[in-house]
Amino acid sequence: MNIAFLDTPIEFLKGIGPQRAEALQKELGIFTYKDLLTHYPFRYIDRTHFQSVKEVTEDSAYYQLRGHIVEINFVGEKRARRLVAKFRDSSGIIELVWFQGAKWMAEKLKANTEYIVYGKVTSFMGRFNMAHPDIDVVTPELLANQSTFQSVYNSTEKLKYKNLDSDGLRKSLRILTLQLNEHTIRETLTEPIIKDFGLLSRLDALRYIHFPESKQMLEKARFRLKFEELFYVQLKLLKSNLVRHQSIQGFVFNRVGEAFNTFYNQHLPFQLTNAQKRVVKEIRVDMGSGRQMSRLVQGDVGSGKTLVALLSMLLAIDNGFQACLMAPTEILAKQHFVTIAELLAPMGINVALLTGSSKTKERKILHDELQSGAIHILVGTHALIEDTVIFKNLGMVVIDEQHRFGVAQRGKMHKKNIQPPHVLIMTATPIPRTLAMTLYGDLDTSVIDELPPGRKPITTMHFMEGQRLRLIGFMKEQIALGRQVYVVYPLIQESEKMDYQNLQNGYDALLDDFKPPQYQISIVHGKLKPAEKEFEMQRFIKKETQIMVATTVIEVGVNIPNASVMVIESAERFGLSQLHQLRGRVGRGADKSYCVLMTSYKLGADSKLRMETMVRTNDGFEISEVDLKLRGPGDLDGTQQSGVIDLKIADLAQDGQILQLARSSAQAVLNEDPELAASENQLLVHQLQVQGKSRSSWSKIG
């Protein structure tokens, strides 16, 4: 690849210059020819097809119209001021509206001039309008150059002032693509890969992605560029995994001794599921292999990940090492500590807790016992990574919900021993397969896909506001059976005051229906002091209250088997993964459990799909797939730091099949040539180097 050409500063492209270059850098991060070339279109318009105004019937659909602007006016005052143009064709009139850049557009638009407009139609007060449409004056030149598919690019208001709207960017790309040839654009994939998958050349793909001559050529260009992008992501991940397996030595835990066997044979709280047994076996193989284990364990809420982690820590103890478990919150750390300490109490294994609120005197004793080896398992929060926390012989690190920890925080755990400890990462947030292959592609992955015996599936119901009396009756029935109920209100950061009022109003309304002394209600929210929160939680745990009204503070770390009903108010304000996590707070005992989603009648299409998905399935992995399609990878927990959202053209929500092909291809290359030493693979090595710094990897704790 001719790096000199692609690295040319964008200001040297004809028509750009220093001022526009500065705007492109600030607004879109476009510094070089390569940056502009990989600023791919987000949509294409079939410029050969027009609708008429009378055909405009669907809200939120895109239309292309040809007609005249017959009237231009400013409407409203100050912030509400907008430009409204009446657009007419032979069948009727529709309004075009500009809220931003209105003054600039008013100078550009001319009445009684023929235009082609394209945009999304919305309905306002019973009338259709098109806000901020793409608009072109009809000229013989425009009609002569109408390609079947016209590319549309993301731009900004500031760039529009510099004539770098979608049209301006397209013109610049036309100038740039005319300079592309075999010398300026070199191939980035080997001949066998191109042949095996019938790929376009990189040169043709870059030409056709911006200026497709047909739908078929556009699809071929998209496939080629998506495949290449995902291929190098996977090649990097798989190569990293290979290097880790070959070069990073781990402690050899080849002894299954007294701690593991005594617990397994005498103190297991319930029989392990086949899935748990399989994962424990995979962990044992890793720990005995002589290489450092870095394994992700995915499992739905309540699938028994903690028990698997505990058995892994007992293996470390049997081999003369200490273990630690790091959790993201104090509540969760305390819960893990209580659970593990109770399970191991008959065995004399010393379990300790370290959090931010641990007192200085306690810390001194703990630090001494940790260094002497008297503490076998240390459970805690990020307090574990403090420099003052020194282990005698740390051999096993368990990280729970690790995407909540920063890379630097996790990196400090590596340095707690001369040789890196084994690492087990647990997540109860199911990750879609395509996302897992990209986020965790350099990790060994295990999935616990069975619930422990006795756990009944939770029945989920969707009620609307008019069914509140039915909800109250249902809650009273369950309380009469001795059960307890959560009622959760949303907490949205932008409006804590409003959310607090919602919670208070809900609490007051419940008091009307559940009057003391027959009923008692706890209330827990973020504004309570820790001691007050703990007092209310304890009242609920001791069954002194039947209902707990709460914000999402109970999403993680509360385990109350007698609570069998979860009511989620304003459920449409929650994301799917959060709804699933909240639902997982019930169903922890032997009783039949329920989740009730309360919403208003006005639900958008996405909200309806979320409610339908929750009612239909308890499968966290299926839910995560729907969530990925609705929100995209960049909005899912933890993916911001992963580099996934840096993908230029591939879409993990849509391109699962291409990802699988790319991964298989990368794996095949490494199977034949693990070191990438063969002459034909030097192209791949070079391309990996060109891509520069690797993304932040979730698997390496540092």
KESELO-430222 format. One line per 4 residues: for each residue x, y, z of C-alpha. Coordinates in Angstrom, 1 decimal. Example, Ala and Ser with C-alpha at 12.3 -4.5 7.8 and 13.67 -1.06 7.14 Angstrom:
# KESELO-430222
12.3/-4.5/7.8 ~ 13.7/-1.1/7.1
# end
This chain:
# KESELO-430222
0.0/0.0/0.0 ~ 1.3/3.4/-0.9 ~ 1.4/4.9/2.6 ~ 2.7/8.3/1.4
-0.4/8.8/-0.8 ~ -3.0/7.8/1.8 ~ -1.2/9.7/4.5 ~ -1.3/13.0/2.5
-2.9/15.7/4.7 ~ -6.5/16.4/3.6 ~ -5.8/20.1/3.0 ~ -3.9/19.2/-0.2
-7.0/17.7/-1.8 ~ -8.3/20.0/-4.5 ~ -11.1/22.2/-3.1 ~ -10.2/21.6/0.6
-7.4/24.0/1.7 ~ -6.4/24.8/5.3 ~ -9.7/26.2/6.6 ~ -11.9/23.3/5.4
-9.2/20.9/6.5 ~ -9.3/22.3/10.0 ~ -13.1/22.0/10.1 ~ -12.9/18.3/8.9
-10.3/17.5/11.6 ~ -12.4/19.1/14.4 ~ -15.8/17.8/13.2 ~ -15.2/14.4/11.8
-11.6/13.5/12.7 ~ -10.6/13.5/9.0 ~ -6.9/14.4/8.8 ~ -5.7/12.4/5.7
-6.8/11.1/2.4 ~ -7.2/7.7/4.1 ~ -9.5/9.2/6.7 ~ -11.7/10.7/4.0
-11.7/7.5/2.0 ~ -12.9/5.5/5.0 ~ -15.6/8.0/5.9 ~ -18.1/5.6/4.4
-21.7/6.5/3.3 ~ -24.3/5.6/5.9 ~ -27.1/5.5/3.4 ~ -27.7/5.4/-0.4
-30.5/7.0/-2.3 ~ -32.0/5.4/-5.4 ~ -32.0/8.6/-7.5 ~ -33.9/7.1/-10.4
-37.1/6.7/-8.4 ~ -39.4/9.5/-7.2 ~ -42.6/9.5/-5.2 ~ -45.4/12.1/-5.4
-46.5/14.2/-2.4 ~ -49.9/12.3/-2.3 ~ -48.0/9.0/-1.8 ~ -46.5/10.3/1.5
-48.5/8.4/4.1 ~ -46.0/6.8/6.4 ~ -44.4/8.5/9.4 ~ -40.6/8.1/9.8
-40.2/6.8/6.2 ~ -37.8/8.3/3.6 ~ -39.1/9.9/0.4 ~ -37.6/11.4/-2.7
-39.8/14.1/-4.3 ~ -39.4/16.3/-7.4 ~ -41.2/19.7/-7.6 ~ -41.1/23.4/-6.9
-40.7/25.6/-3.8 ~ -43.6/28.0/-3.9 ~ -43.2/29.9/-0.6 ~ -40.4/30.5/2.0
-41.1/31.9/5.4 ~ -39.5/32.2/8.9 ~ -41.9/31.0/11.6 ~ -41.7/31.3/15.4
-39.6/33.5/17.7 ~ -36.1/33.1/19.2 ~ -35.2/29.4/19.9 ~ -38.5/28.3/18.3
-37.6/30.2/15.1 ~ -37.5/27.9/12.0 ~ -37.5/28.2/8.2 ~ -40.5/26.6/6.5
-40.7/26.2/2.7 ~ -43.8/24.9/0.9 ~ -42.9/22.3/-1.7 ~ -45.4/21.5/-4.4
-45.6/18.8/-7.1 ~ -48.5/18.0/-9.4 ~ -50.3/16.0/-6.6 ~ -50.0/18.3/-3.6
-48.0/20.3/-1.0 ~ -45.7/19.3/1.8 ~ -43.6/21.5/4.1 ~ -39.8/21.4/4.3
-38.5/22.6/7.7 ~ -35.0/23.8/8.9 ~ -34.4/24.4/12.6 ~ -30.7/24.8/12.3
-28.8/26.7/9.6 ~ -32.1/28.3/8.7 ~ -30.6/31.7/7.7 ~ -28.0/30.0/5.5
-30.7/27.8/3.8 ~ -33.0/30.9/3.3 ~ -30.2/32.5/1.3 ~ -29.8/29.4/-0.8
-33.4/28.6/-1.6 ~ -35.3/30.2/-4.4 ~ -39.0/30.2/-4.9 ~ -40.4/28.8/-8.2
-37.3/26.8/-8.8 ~ -37.4/23.1/-9.4 ~ -35.8/20.9/-6.8 ~ -35.3/17.2/-5.9
-35.7/16.7/-2.2 ~ -35.0/13.6/-0.1 ~ -35.5/13.1/3.6 ~ -37.4/11.5/6.4
-41.1/12.4/6.7 ~ -42.7/13.1/10.1 ~ -46.2/14.0/11.1 ~ -46.8/17.1/13.2
-50.4/18.1/14.2 ~ -51.8/16.0/11.5 ~ -49.6/17.4/8.7 ~ -46.6/15.7/7.1
-43.3/17.6/6.9 ~ -39.7/16.9/6.0 ~ -37.0/18.3/8.3 ~ -33.5/19.1/7.0
-33.9/17.3/3.7 ~ -31.2/16.7/1.1 ~ -32.0/19.2/-1.6 ~ -30.7/19.8/-5.1
-31.6/22.2/-7.8 ~ -32.8/20.3/-10.9 ~ -30.3/21.0/-13.8 ~ -29.6/19.0/-17.0
-26.1/18.2/-15.5 ~ -27.7/16.8/-12.3 ~ -30.1/14.6/-14.3 ~ -27.4/13.4/-16.7
-25.2/12.4/-13.7 ~ -27.9/10.8/-11.7 ~ -26.3/7.5/-10.7 ~ -28.6/4.7/-9.5
-27.3/4.9/-6.0 ~ -26.2/8.2/-4.5 ~ -24.1/8.0/-1.4 ~ -25.1/10.0/1.7
-22.5/11.0/4.3 ~ -22.6/12.1/7.9 ~ -21.8/15.8/8.2 ~ -22.4/18.6/10.8
-23.9/22.0/10.8 ~ -20.4/23.6/11.0 ~ -19.3/21.7/7.9 ~ -22.4/22.7/6.0
-21.4/26.3/6.4 ~ -18.1/25.3/4.7 ~ -20.0/23.7/1.8 ~ -19.0/20.3/3.2
-22.5/18.8/3.7 ~ -23.2/15.4/2.2 ~ -23.0/16.8/-1.4 ~ -19.7/18.6/-0.6
-18.1/15.5/0.9 ~ -19.3/13.5/-2.1 ~ -17.7/16.0/-4.5 ~ -14.4/15.8/-2.6
-14.5/12.0/-2.6 ~ -15.1/12.0/-6.4 ~ -11.9/14.1/-6.8 ~ -10.0/11.7/-4.5
-11.3/8.4/-6.0 ~ -10.3/9.6/-9.5 ~ -6.7/9.4/-8.2 ~ -7.0/5.8/-7.0
-5.1/3.2/-9.0 ~ -2.9/0.1/-8.4 ~ -0.1/2.3/-7.2 ~ -2.0/4.4/-4.7
-4.1/1.6/-3.3 ~ -2.3/-1.7/-2.7 ~ -4.0/-5.0/-1.8 ~ -4.3/-5.8/1.9
-5.4/-9.4/1.7 ~ -3.6/-12.4/0.2 ~ -4.5/-13.9/-3.1 ~ -5.8/-17.2/-1.6
-8.2/-15.3/0.7 ~ -9.5/-13.1/-2.2 ~ -10.0/-16.2/-4.3 ~ -11.6/-18.3/-1.6
-14.3/-15.7/-0.9 ~ -14.7/-14.2/-4.3 ~ -13.7/-10.7/-3.0 ~ -13.4/-7.6/-5.0
-10.0/-6.0/-5.1 ~ -9.5/-3.3/-2.4 ~ -9.2/-0.7/-5.2 ~ -12.6/-1.6/-6.7
-14.2/-1.9/-3.3 ~ -13.2/1.6/-2.4 ~ -14.4/3.0/-5.7 ~ -17.8/1.2/-5.6
-18.5/1.9/-1.9 ~ -18.6/5.6/-2.7 ~ -19.9/5.5/-6.3 ~ -21.8/2.2/-6.9
-22.9/1.5/-10.4 ~ -25.5/-1.0/-9.3 ~ -26.9/-2.6/-6.2 ~ -24.9/-5.7/-6.9
-21.6/-3.9/-7.0 ~ -22.5/-2.0/-3.9 ~ -23.1/-5.3/-2.0 ~ -19.8/-6.7/-3.2
-17.9/-3.6/-2.1 ~ -19.6/-3.7/1.3 ~ -18.8/-7.4/1.8 ~ -15.2/-6.9/0.8
-14.6/-4.0/3.2 ~ -16.5/-5.5/6.1 ~ -14.7/-8.9/5.7 ~ -11.3/-7.2/5.6
-12.1/-5.1/8.7 ~ -13.3/-8.1/10.7 ~ -10.6/-10.4/9.4 ~ -7.9/-8.1/10.9
-9.7/-7.8/14.2 ~ -9.9/-11.5/14.5 ~ -6.4/-12.2/13.2 ~ -5.0/-9.8/15.9
-7.2/-11.5/18.7 ~ -6.4/-15.1/17.7 ~ -2.7/-14.3/17.3 ~ -2.7/-12.7/20.8
-4.3/-15.8/22.2 ~ -1.7/-18.0/20.5 ~ 1.1/-15.9/21.9 ~ -0.4/-16.0/25.4
-0.7/-19.8/25.3 ~ 2.8/-20.2/24.1 ~ 4.7/-17.6/26.1 ~ 3.0/-16.6/29.4
3.8/-19.3/31.9 ~ 1.3/-20.0/34.6 ~ 1.5/-21.7/38.0 ~ 0.9/-25.5/37.6
-2.1/-26.5/39.7 ~ -1.9/-30.2/39.2 ~ -3.1/-31.3/42.7 ~ -6.8/-31.7/43.5
-6.5/-32.0/47.3 ~ -8.3/-31.8/50.6 ~ -9.9/-28.4/50.2 ~ -11.5/-29.1/46.9
-12.5/-32.7/47.6 ~ -13.9/-32.0/51.1 ~ -16.0/-29.2/49.9 ~ -17.1/-31.0/46.8
-18.0/-34.2/48.6 ~ -19.4/-32.9/51.9 ~ -20.4/-29.2/51.6 ~ -21.8/-28.5/48.2
-25.1/-26.7/48.7 ~ -26.6/-28.5/45.7 ~ -25.6/-30.9/42.9 ~ -23.7/-29.2/40.2
-25.3/-28.9/36.8 ~ -23.7/-30.6/33.8 ~ -22.8/-27.1/32.5 ~ -21.0/-26.3/35.8
-19.1/-29.6/35.8 ~ -18.0/-28.9/32.2 ~ -16.7/-25.4/33.1 ~ -14.9/-26.7/36.2
-13.2/-29.3/34.1 ~ -12.1/-26.7/31.5 ~ -10.7/-24.6/34.3 ~ -8.8/-27.6/35.8
-7.2/-28.4/32.4 ~ -6.1/-24.7/32.1 ~ -4.6/-24.6/35.5 ~ -2.7/-27.8/35.1
-1.3/-26.9/31.6 ~ 1.6/-24.8/32.8 ~ 0.3/-21.7/31.0 ~ -1.5/-18.8/32.5
-5.3/-19.2/32.5 ~ -7.3/-16.2/31.2 ~ -10.9/-17.6/31.0 ~ -14.2/-15.9/30.7
-17.2/-17.6/32.3 ~ -20.5/-16.3/30.9 ~ -23.6/-17.4/32.7 ~ -27.1/-16.0/33.2
-28.3/-14.5/36.5 ~ -28.5/-17.4/39.0 ~ -26.6/-20.0/36.9 ~ -24.1/-20.7/39.6
-21.0/-18.9/38.5 ~ -19.9/-18.1/42.1 ~ -19.8/-21.8/43.0 ~ -17.6/-22.5/39.9
-15.3/-19.6/41.0 ~ -15.1/-21.0/44.5 ~ -14.1/-24.5/43.3 ~ -11.4/-22.8/41.2
-10.1/-20.9/44.3 ~ -10.1/-24.1/46.3 ~ -7.8/-25.6/43.6 ~ -5.4/-22.7/44.2
-5.5/-23.4/48.0 ~ -4.8/-27.1/47.4 ~ -1.7/-26.1/45.5 ~ -0.3/-23.8/48.2
-1.6/-20.5/46.8 ~ -3.9/-17.7/47.9 ~ -6.9/-16.5/45.9 ~ -8.9/-13.3/45.6
-12.3/-12.3/44.2 ~ -12.7/-8.7/43.1 ~ -16.3/-7.3/42.7 ~ -17.4/-3.9/41.4
-19.5/-2.7/44.3 ~ -19.3/-3.0/48.1 ~ -22.8/-4.6/48.2 ~ -21.7/-7.3/45.8
-18.4/-7.8/47.5 ~ -20.1/-8.3/50.9 ~ -22.6/-10.7/49.4 ~ -19.8/-12.8/47.9
-17.9/-12.7/51.2 ~ -21.0/-13.8/53.2 ~ -21.8/-16.6/50.7 ~ -18.2/-18.0/50.5
-17.5/-17.6/54.3 ~ -20.7/-19.5/55.1 ~ -20.0/-22.3/52.6 ~ -16.4/-22.8/53.9
-17.1/-22.2/57.6 ~ -16.9/-26.0/58.5 ~ -13.6/-26.4/56.8 ~ -11.4/-23.8/58.6
-10.5/-21.9/55.5 ~ -9.9/-18.3/56.3 ~ -11.9/-15.9/54.1 ~ -11.5/-12.1/54.6
-13.2/-9.0/53.2 ~ -11.6/-5.7/52.2 ~ -13.6/-2.7/50.9 ~ -13.2/1.0/50.9
-15.1/1.3/54.2 ~ -12.8/-1.3/56.0 ~ -11.5/0.5/59.1 ~ -7.8/1.2/59.5
-7.4/-1.1/62.5 ~ -9.0/-4.0/60.6 ~ -6.8/-3.3/57.6 ~ -3.6/-3.6/59.6
-4.6/-7.0/60.9 ~ -5.7/-8.1/57.4 ~ -2.5/-6.9/55.7 ~ -0.4/-8.9/58.2
-2.5/-12.0/57.8 ~ -2.4/-11.7/54.1 ~ 1.4/-11.5/54.0 ~ 1.8/-14.4/56.4
-0.5/-16.6/54.3 ~ -3.1/-16.9/57.1 ~ -5.8/-15.5/54.8 ~ -6.6/-18.0/52.1
-9.2/-16.1/50.1 ~ -9.6/-12.3/50.1 ~ -12.9/-10.9/48.8 ~ -13.1/-7.2/48.0
-13.7/-4.2/45.8 ~ -11.1/-2.1/43.9 ~ -9.5/-1.7/47.4 ~ -7.7/-5.0/46.5
-5.4/-3.3/44.0 ~ -4.0/-0.8/46.5 ~ -0.2/-1.1/46.8 ~ -0.4/-1.8/50.5
-2.3/-5.0/49.8 ~ 0.5/-7.6/49.5 ~ -0.2/-11.3/49.2 ~ 2.2/-14.1/50.3
1.5/-16.1/47.2 ~ -1.4/-15.1/45.0 ~ -2.2/-17.7/42.4 ~ -5.8/-17.1/41.4
-7.7/-13.9/40.6 ~ -11.5/-14.0/40.1 ~ -13.0/-10.8/38.6 ~ -16.8/-10.4/38.8
-18.5/-8.2/36.2 ~ -15.1/-7.0/35.1 ~ -16.2/-4.6/32.5 ~ -17.0/-2.2/35.4
-13.2/-2.0/36.2 ~ -10.8/0.2/34.2 ~ -7.9/-1.4/32.3 ~ -5.3/0.3/34.7
-7.2/-1.0/37.8 ~ -7.2/-4.5/36.4 ~ -3.5/-4.3/35.4 ~ -2.4/-3.8/39.0
-3.7/-7.4/39.9 ~ -1.0/-8.8/37.5 ~ 1.7/-7.4/39.7 ~ 0.6/-9.0/42.9
2.9/-11.9/42.2 ~ 6.2/-12.3/40.3 ~ 4.5/-14.7/37.9 ~ 1.0/-13.6/36.7
-1.8/-15.4/38.6 ~ -4.5/-17.4/36.8 ~ -7.4/-15.2/35.9 ~ -11.1/-16.1/35.9
-13.5/-13.5/34.6 ~ -17.2/-13.8/35.4 ~ -20.1/-12.0/33.8 ~ -23.8/-12.3/34.4
-24.4/-9.9/31.5 ~ -25.0/-12.3/28.6 ~ -23.0/-11.1/25.5 ~ -24.2/-11.7/22.0
-22.0/-14.2/20.1 ~ -20.8/-11.7/17.6 ~ -19.8/-9.3/20.3 ~ -18.2/-11.9/22.4
-16.0/-13.0/19.4 ~ -14.8/-9.4/19.1 ~ -14.5/-8.3/22.7 ~ -13.3/-11.6/24.1
-11.8/-13.2/20.9 ~ -8.4/-13.6/22.6 ~ -9.9/-15.3/25.7 ~ -10.8/-18.9/26.4
-14.6/-18.8/26.9 ~ -16.9/-21.0/28.9 ~ -20.7/-20.7/29.1 ~ -22.9/-22.0/31.9
-26.1/-22.5/30.1 ~ -28.2/-24.4/32.7 ~ -30.0/-23.3/35.8 ~ -29.4/-25.2/39.0
-32.0/-27.8/40.0 ~ -35.1/-26.4/41.7 ~ -34.8/-23.0/39.9 ~ -38.1/-22.4/38.2
-38.4/-20.2/35.1 ~ -39.7/-16.7/36.0 ~ -43.1/-15.8/34.5 ~ -43.1/-12.3/33.0
-46.2/-10.3/32.4 ~ -46.7/-6.9/30.7 ~ -49.4/-4.7/32.3 ~ -50.5/-1.2/31.2
-51.6/1.6/33.5 ~ -55.3/0.6/33.2 ~ -54.5/-2.8/34.7 ~ -53.1/-1.4/38.0
-56.0/-2.8/40.1 ~ -55.2/-6.3/38.7 ~ -51.6/-5.7/39.8 ~ -52.5/-4.7/43.3
-54.7/-7.8/43.6 ~ -51.9/-10.0/42.4 ~ -49.4/-8.5/44.9 ~ -51.9/-9.1/47.7
-52.4/-12.7/46.7 ~ -48.6/-13.3/46.7 ~ -48.1/-11.6/50.0 ~ -50.9/-13.7/51.5
-48.9/-16.8/50.4 ~ -46.0/-15.5/52.5 ~ -44.0/-14.0/49.6 ~ -42.3/-10.6/49.3
-42.4/-8.1/46.5 ~ -39.9/-5.6/44.9 ~ -41.3/-2.5/43.2 ~ -38.6/-0.8/41.2
-38.6/2.7/39.7 ~ -36.2/3.9/37.1 ~ -33.3/6.2/37.9 ~ -32.2/8.4/35.0
-29.2/10.6/35.9 ~ -30.5/13.6/34.1 ~ -33.5/13.9/36.3 ~ -32.7/12.5/39.8
-35.2/15.0/41.3 ~ -38.0/13.8/39.1 ~ -37.1/10.1/39.7 ~ -37.1/10.7/43.5
-40.6/12.2/43.2 ~ -41.7/9.2/41.1 ~ -40.4/6.9/43.8 ~ -42.1/8.9/46.6
-45.4/9.2/44.7 ~ -45.3/5.4/44.0 ~ -44.5/4.8/47.7 ~ -47.4/7.0/48.8
-49.8/5.4/46.3 ~ -48.8/1.9/47.6 ~ -49.5/3.0/51.2 ~ -53.1/3.7/50.1
-53.5/0.1/49.0 ~ -51.2/-1.6/51.5 ~ -52.1/0.1/54.8 ~ -50.2/-0.7/58.0
-50.2/-2.5/60.3 ~ -51.3/-5.3/58.0 ~ -48.7/-4.4/55.5 ~ -45.2/-2.9/56.0
-43.1/-1.3/53.2 ~ -39.4/-0.7/53.0 ~ -38.0/2.1/50.8 ~ -34.4/2.1/49.4
-32.9/4.7/47.1 ~ -29.5/6.4/46.3 ~ -30.2/9.4/48.6 ~ -30.3/7.3/51.7
-27.2/7.1/53.9 ~ -25.5/3.7/53.9 ~ -26.7/2.9/57.4 ~ -30.3/3.9/56.5
-30.1/1.7/53.4 ~ -28.7/-1.2/55.4 ~ -31.5/-0.8/58.0 ~ -34.2/-0.9/55.3
-32.6/-3.9/53.6 ~ -32.3/-5.8/56.8 ~ -36.0/-5.2/57.6 ~ -36.9/-6.8/54.2
-34.4/-9.7/54.6 ~ -35.9/-10.4/58.1 ~ -39.4/-10.4/56.5 ~ -40.5/-7.5/58.7
-41.7/-5.8/55.5 ~ -43.5/-7.4/52.6 ~ -42.7/-4.8/49.9 ~ -39.5/-3.1/49.0
-39.9/0.1/47.0 ~ -36.5/0.9/45.4 ~ -34.6/2.4/42.5 ~ -32.1/0.3/40.6
-29.8/0.1/43.6 ~ -31.1/-3.4/44.0 ~ -30.1/-4.4/40.4 ~ -26.9/-6.1/41.6
-26.0/-7.8/44.8 ~ -29.3/-8.5/46.5 ~ -30.2/-12.2/47.2 ~ -33.5/-12.7/49.0
-34.9/-16.1/48.1 ~ -38.4/-15.2/49.6 ~ -38.9/-12.3/47.3 ~ -40.7/-13.9/44.4
-42.4/-10.9/42.6 ~ -40.5/-8.1/40.8 ~ -42.7/-5.1/39.6 ~ -40.8/-2.8/37.3
-42.6/0.6/37.0 ~ -42.2/2.7/33.8 ~ -40.5/-0.4/32.3 ~ -40.2/1.3/28.9
-37.5/3.6/30.4 ~ -35.2/0.7/31.0 ~ -32.9/-1.1/28.5 ~ -33.3/-4.8/27.9
-30.2/-5.9/29.7 ~ -31.2/-3.9/32.8 ~ -34.8/-5.4/32.7 ~ -33.2/-8.8/32.6
-30.8/-8.1/35.5 ~ -33.7/-6.8/37.6 ~ -35.8/-9.8/36.8 ~ -32.9/-12.0/38.0
-33.4/-10.6/41.6 ~ -36.4/-13.0/42.0 ~ -36.6/-16.7/41.3 ~ -33.9/-17.4/43.8
-36.0/-19.6/46.1 ~ -38.1/-22.7/45.5 ~ -41.3/-20.7/45.0 ~ -42.8/-19.8/41.6
-41.6/-16.3/40.7 ~ -43.1/-13.4/38.6 ~ -41.9/-10.3/36.9 ~ -44.5/-7.6/36.0
-43.6/-4.9/33.5 ~ -45.7/-1.8/34.1 ~ -45.8/0.7/31.2 ~ -48.0/3.5/29.8
-50.2/2.9/26.8 ~ -47.9/5.0/24.5 ~ -45.1/2.8/23.5 ~ -42.7/3.2/20.6
-41.8/0.3/18.3 ~ -38.5/-0.4/20.2 ~ -40.3/-0.3/23.6 ~ -42.9/-2.8/22.4
-40.2/-5.1/21.1 ~ -38.4/-4.9/24.5 ~ -41.6/-5.8/26.4 ~ -42.5/-8.6/24.0
-38.9/-10.1/24.2 ~ -39.0/-10.0/28.1 ~ -42.4/-11.8/28.2 ~ -41.4/-14.3/25.6
-38.1/-15.5/26.9 ~ -35.9/-15.9/30.0 ~ -32.8/-16.7/27.9 ~ -30.3/-13.9/28.6
-28.3/-14.7/25.4 ~ -31.4/-14.3/23.2 ~ -32.3/-11.1/25.0 ~ -28.7/-9.8/24.5
-29.0/-10.4/20.7 ~ -32.2/-8.3/20.6 ~ -30.5/-5.7/22.7 ~ -27.6/-5.5/20.3
-29.9/-5.0/17.3 ~ -31.8/-2.3/19.1 ~ -28.9/-0.4/20.6 ~ -25.8/-1.3/18.6
-22.5/-2.4/20.1 ~ -21.3/1.0/21.3 ~ -24.2/1.4/23.8 ~ -23.8/-1.9/25.5
-22.1/-2.0/28.9 ~ -18.3/-2.1/28.7 ~ -17.9/-1.9/25.0 ~ -16.9/1.8/25.0
-13.4/0.8/26.3 ~ -13.2/-2.2/24.0 ~ -12.5/-0.5/20.7 ~ -15.5/-2.3/19.0
-17.1/1.0/18.3 ~ -14.0/2.0/16.2 ~ -15.3/-0.3/13.4 ~ -15.6/1.8/10.3
-18.1/-0.2/8.2 ~ -18.8/-3.6/9.8 ~ -21.9/-3.8/12.1 ~ -21.8/-6.5/14.8
-25.6/-6.4/15.1 ~ -26.0/-7.3/11.4 ~ -22.8/-8.9/10.2 ~ -22.5/-12.0/12.3
-22.1/-14.3/9.2 ~ -19.3/-12.1/7.8 ~ -17.6/-12.1/11.2 ~ -17.8/-15.9/11.4
-16.3/-16.2/7.9 ~ -13.5/-13.7/8.8 ~ -12.7/-15.5/12.0 ~ -12.6/-18.9/10.3
-10.3/-17.5/7.6 ~ -8.0/-15.9/10.2 ~ -7.9/-19.2/12.1 ~ -7.1/-21.2/9.0
-4.1/-18.8/8.3 ~ -2.7/-19.3/11.8 ~ -3.3/-23.1/11.7 ~ -1.0/-23.3/8.7
1.5/-20.6/9.7 ~ 1.2/-19.8/13.5 ~ 4.2/-17.4/13.4 ~ 3.0/-15.7/10.1
6.5/-16.3/8.9 ~ 5.7/-17.5/5.3 ~ 6.5/-15.0/2.6 ~ 2.9/-14.9/1.3
1.7/-13.8/4.9 ~ 4.1/-10.9/5.1 ~ 1.4/-8.8/3.7 ~ -0.8/-9.7/6.7
2.0/-8.9/9.1 ~ 2.6/-5.6/7.5 ~ -1.1/-4.7/7.6 ~ -1.3/-5.6/11.3
1.6/-3.2/11.9 ~ -0.1/-0.5/9.8 ~ -3.2/-0.7/12.0 ~ -1.0/0.5/14.8
-1.8/0.1/18.5 ~ -4.0/-2.8/19.3 ~ -7.4/-2.1/20.9 ~ -7.8/-2.3/24.7
-8.1/-6.0/25.4 ~ -10.5/-7.2/28.1 ~ -8.7/-10.4/28.6 ~ -5.3/-9.0/29.6
-5.8/-7.6/33.0 ~ -3.3/-4.9/32.0
# end
